[in-house]
Amino acid sequence: MKILVTGAAGFIGMHTSERLLARGDEVVGLDNLNDYYDPRLKEDRLARLTPNDGFRFVRMDVADRAGMEALFAAEKFDRVIHLAAQAGVRYSLQNPHAYIDSNLVGFTNILEGCRHSKVQHLVYASSSSVYGGNTRMPFSEHDSVDHPVSLYAATKKANELMAHTYSHLYGLPTTGLRFFTVYGPWGRPDMALFLFTKAILEGRAIDVFNHGRMKRDFTYIDDIVEGVLRTLDRVAEPDPAFDSDHPDPGRGKAPYRVFNIGNNNPVELMAFIEAIEGALGRTAEKNFLPLQDGDVPATYANTDELNAWTGFAPATSVSDGVGRFVAWYRAYYGL
């Protein structure tokens, strides 16, 4: 198939593109290579993709309406994996306009492109952040997600609502994937694993929020990519059992689905730090801080729906995943 992958120079985008290329798909990778974090890391990820005959790179911002219209008209993609977004919960408190431009304007351009060029299936990144103030664990796609606690989360919920509208009005099959704390080699420098590893190796203290009482459903990158490809290959369909008197938030009469992709195993932040310390052979100096605005104390994914739909559920342990990241980090930075 000919597949558009937006955010192809990003963490998940690079790994997803590699898997698609390995199985013989043609990939058009799109990214704006912005400086939200070090562009050199994005360029190095991209350098892993460009030697492949089946890969072409387009440097463009998804918020570029005219450019996106021209791209979709020219390329006639079979399917689209939309991973480009302004990420990060805390940054959304500092620069809200970046989230509107990328996550709302950009997503509208993706939906319009898919609609007008008759794309067979749109798979897009949502986030566990949509669960916001929910406290009933594990988080289920059948739960209401009406209480976001950050603008980032609100834009991701908006993406799900926008996708449903296009599925309903135009019959565009859409699948939203709620990713739970993705980590692994080539990961984002603004994420805890990268920040902690760098600080510990440099002999600096690490900031431990909520006094270490956080829990996260850490999900290894290979498991995320497997979930992306499996959902891409099974096109969203209307649910014949959908009851509009008792509407299920996770499905509908339209060809629309949302799935959690998480490890179904929340890990305490202190245990995660211990795994990093073990892989590095060093003990971290810890600076304990309160819960930050926009953060939630815990995440925990129910993956029954993903398993039922694709036959897959993530299962990589934190000790294995962290060990692979640390090995990559040492090699990448020549340590």
C-alpha positions in Angstrom: 0.0 0.0 0.0 1.0 3.6 -0.4 0.8 5.2 3.1 1.3 8.7 4.4 3.0 8.8 7.8 2.9 12.3 9.4 5.5 13.0 12.0 7.8 10.5 10.3 10.9 12.0 11.9 9.3 11.7 15.3 9.8 8.9 17.8 6.8 6.8 16.9 6.8 7.9 13.3 10.3 6.7 12.6 9.7 3.2 14.1 6.3 2.9 12.4 7.8 3.9 9.0 10.6 1.3 9.4 8.1 -1.5 10.0 6.0 -0.4 7.0 9.0 -0.4 4.8 10.2 -3.7 6.1 6.9 -5.4 5.0 7.0 -3.8 1.5 4.7 -0.7 1.8 5.5 2.5 0.1 5.9 5.3 2.7 5.6 9.1 2.2 7.0 10.6 5.4 5.9 14.1 6.3 7.5 16.2 9.1 8.2 19.9 9.7 11.4 19.2 11.7 10.5 21.9 14.2 12.7 22.7 17.2 10.4 21.7 20.1 13.3 19.5 20.9 16.8 19.0 19.3 16.2 18.8 15.5 19.4 16.8 15.2 17.7 13.8 16.7 14.9 14.1 14.2 17.3 14.4 11.4 19.2 11.3 12.6 15.9 9.4 12.7 15.1 10.5 9.2 18.6 9.4 8.0 17.5 5.8 9.0 14.6 6.0 6.6 15.8 7.9 3.5 18.1 5.2 2.2 15.1 2.9 1.6 13.8 2.9 -2.0 10.2 2.8 -0.8 10.5 6.0 1.3 10.1 9.6 0.3 10.3 12.6 2.6 8.2 15.7 2.4 9.1 18.6 4.7 5.8 20.3 5.5 3.7 21.5 8.4 0.3 19.7 8.7 -1.2 23.2 9.4 -0.2 24.3 5.8 -3.6 24.0 4.3 -2.7 24.6 0.6 0.4 22.4 0.9 -1.6 19.5 2.4 -4.4 19.8 -0.2 -1.8 19.6 -3.0 0.0 16.6 -1.4 -3.2 14.6 -1.0 -4.3 15.5 -4.5 -1.0 14.5 -6.1 -0.2 11.3 -4.1 -3.6 9.4 -3.8 -2.7 7.6 -0.6 -4.3 4.3 0.2 -4.1 4.8 4.0 -2.9 7.5 6.4 -1.1 7.2 9.8 -1.3 10.6 11.4 1.2 10.9 14.2 2.3 14.6 13.8 1.2 16.7 16.7 2.4 19.2 19.2 3.1 16.9 22.1 3.6 17.4 25.8 1.3 18.2 28.7 3.4 20.8 30.5 4.4 22.7 27.3 0.7 23.2 26.6 0.6 25.6 29.6 3.3 27.7 28.1 2.5 27.7 24.4 -1.2 26.9 23.8 -1.3 28.3 20.3 1.1 25.6 19.1 -1.5 23.0 20.1 -4.3 24.7 18.2 -2.2 25.1 15.1 -0.9 21.6 14.9 -3.5 19.5 16.7 -6.7 21.1 15.5 -5.9 23.0 12.3 -3.5 20.3 11.2 -5.9 17.5 12.0 -8.6 19.3 10.0 -6.3 19.4 7.0 -5.7 15.6 7.4 -9.4 14.9 7.6 -10.2 17.0 4.6 -7.3 15.4 2.6 -8.6 11.9 3.5 -12.1 12.8 2.6 -11.5 14.3 -0.8 -8.9 11.7 -1.9 -11.0 8.7 -0.7 -8.4 7.3 1.7 -9.4 3.8 2.8 -8.5 4.2 6.5 -7.2 7.0 8.7 -5.3 5.8 11.9 -4.4 8.7 14.2 -2.6 9.2 17.5 -4.8 10.1 20.4 -3.5 9.9 24.0 -4.2 8.4 27.4 -4.3 12.1 28.5 -8.0 12.2 27.3 -8.9 10.3 30.5 -8.0 13.5 32.4 -9.7 13.6 35.8 -11.0 10.0 35.6 -10.0 7.9 38.6 -11.6 4.5 37.9 -8.9 2.1 36.8 -8.1 0.7 34.4 -9.1 3.3 31.8 -11.6 1.8 29.3 -12.7 3.1 25.9 -16.2 2.7 27.2 -15.6 5.4 29.8 -16.6 9.0 29.3 -13.7 11.3 28.7 -15.3 14.7 29.4 -12.9 16.0 32.0 -9.5 16.8 30.4 -7.0 18.5 32.7 -4.7 20.0 30.0 -5.1 21.8 26.7 -3.1 19.0 25.1 -5.6 16.4 26.4 -8.5 18.6 25.1 -7.0 18.8 21.6 -6.7 15.0 21.6 -10.3 14.5 22.6 -11.2 17.0 20.0 -9.4 14.9 17.4 -11.6 11.9 18.3 -14.8 14.0 18.0 -13.7 15.4 14.7 -12.8 12.0 13.4 -16.2 10.7 14.4 -17.9 13.5 12.5 -16.0 12.7 9.3 -16.7 9.0 9.8 -20.4 9.8 10.2 -20.8 12.4 7.4 -18.5 11.0 4.8 -18.1 7.3 5.6 -14.4 7.8 6.3 -13.1 4.9 8.4 -11.1 6.3 11.3 -9.3 4.6 14.2 -7.9 6.6 17.1 -5.2 5.1 19.3 -4.8 6.3 22.9 -1.1 5.8 23.5 0.1 5.2 27.1 3.5 6.7 28.0 5.6 5.4 25.1 9.3 4.8 25.7 12.3 3.1 24.1 15.3 3.7 21.8 15.2 7.0 19.8 12.7 8.4 22.3 11.8 12.0 22.9 14.2 14.1 25.0 11.4 15.7 26.9 10.1 12.4 28.3 11.1 11.1 31.8 13.3 8.2 30.7 15.5 10.4 28.5 15.6 13.2 31.1 16.4 10.8 33.9 19.1 8.9 32.0 20.8 12.1 30.9 20.8 13.6 34.4 22.0 10.5 36.2 24.9 10.1 33.7 25.8 13.7 34.2 25.7 13.5 38.0 22.7 15.8 38.3 19.6 15.4 40.4 16.4 14.3 38.8 13.0 16.0 39.4 10.5 13.4 40.8 7.0 14.8 40.6 4.1 14.0 43.0 6.8 13.0 45.5 7.3 9.8 43.5 3.8 8.6 44.0 3.0 8.7 40.2 2.0 5.5 38.4 2.3 5.2 34.6 1.4 2.4 32.2 4.8 2.5 30.4 4.5 1.0 26.9 7.5 0.0 24.9 7.8 1.4 21.4 7.8 -2.0 19.6 4.4 -2.8 21.2 3.0 0.6 20.1 4.1 0.1 16.5 2.6 -3.4 16.5 -0.7 -2.0 17.6 -0.6 0.8 15.0 0.0 -1.7 12.1 -2.6 -4.2 13.3 -5.3 -1.5 13.6 -4.2 0.0 10.2 -4.8 -3.4 8.6 -8.2 -3.9 10.1 -10.3 -1.1 8.7 -12.8 0.5 11.2 -16.4 -0.6 10.7 -19.8 0.5 12.1 -20.9 -1.3 15.2 -24.1 -3.1 14.3 -24.9 -3.4 18.1 -24.6 0.3 18.7 -27.5 1.6 20.9 -28.1 5.3 20.5 -30.2 5.3 23.7 -27.1 4.2 25.5 -24.2 5.4 23.3 -20.8 3.8 23.8 -18.0 6.4 23.6 -15.6 3.9 22.0 -17.6 3.0 18.9 -20.7 4.0 16.9 -23.0 3.7 13.9 -20.2 5.2 11.8 -17.0 3.4 10.8 -15.2 4.8 13.8 -13.2 3.1 16.6 -10.8 4.2 19.4 -8.4 1.8 21.2 -6.1 2.0 24.2 -2.5 0.9 23.5 -0.9 0.4 26.9 1.0 -2.3 28.8 -2.0 -3.0 31.1 0.5 -2.9 34.0 0.9 0.5 35.8 4.4 0.9 37.3 5.2 3.2 40.2 7.6 6.0 39.2 10.1 5.0 41.8 10.2 1.5 40.4 10.7 2.9 37.0 13.6 5.0 38.3 15.1 1.9 40.0 15.0 0.1 36.6 17.0 3.1 35.1 19.5 3.0 38.0 19.9 -0.7 37.5 20.6 -0.4 33.8 23.0 2.5 34.3 24.7 1.0 37.4 24.3 4.3 39.2 22.0 5.7 41.9 20.1 8.9 41.1 20.0 11.9 43.4 16.3 12.8 43.6 14.6 16.1 44.0 11.0 15.4 45.1 8.4 17.9 43.9 4.5 18.2 44.0 2.2 17.1 41.2 2.4 19.5 38.3 -0.5 21.3 36.7 -2.0 19.3 33.9 -0.5 16.0 35.2 -2.5 13.0 36.5 -1.4 10.8 39.3 -1.9 7.5 37.5 -2.6 5.9 34.1 -3.6 2.3 33.5 -4.9 0.9 30.2 -7.6 -1.7 29.7 -6.5 -3.4 26.5 -9.4 -5.8 26.1 -10.8 -4.0 23.0 -7.5 -3.9 21.2 -7.0 -7.6 21.9 -10.4 -8.5 20.7 -10.0 -6.4 17.5 -6.5 -7.4 16.6 -5.4 -10.4 18.7 -2.6 -8.3 20.2 -1.8 -6.8 23.6 1.5 -5.1 24.6 3.6 -7.1 27.1 7.2 -5.8 27.1 8.5 -5.5 30.7 9.9 -2.2 32.0 13.2 -3.9 32.9 13.6 -5.1 29.3 12.5 -1.9 27.7 14.6 0.4 29.9 17.6 -1.8 29.3 17.2 -1.5 25.5 16.8 2.3 25.8 20.0 2.7 27.9 22.0 0.6 25.5 20.8 2.8 22.6 21.5 6.0 24.6 25.1 4.9 25.4 25.7 4.0 21.7 24.0 7.1 20.2 26.0 9.5 22.4 29.2 7.5 22.4 29.3 6.9 26.1 
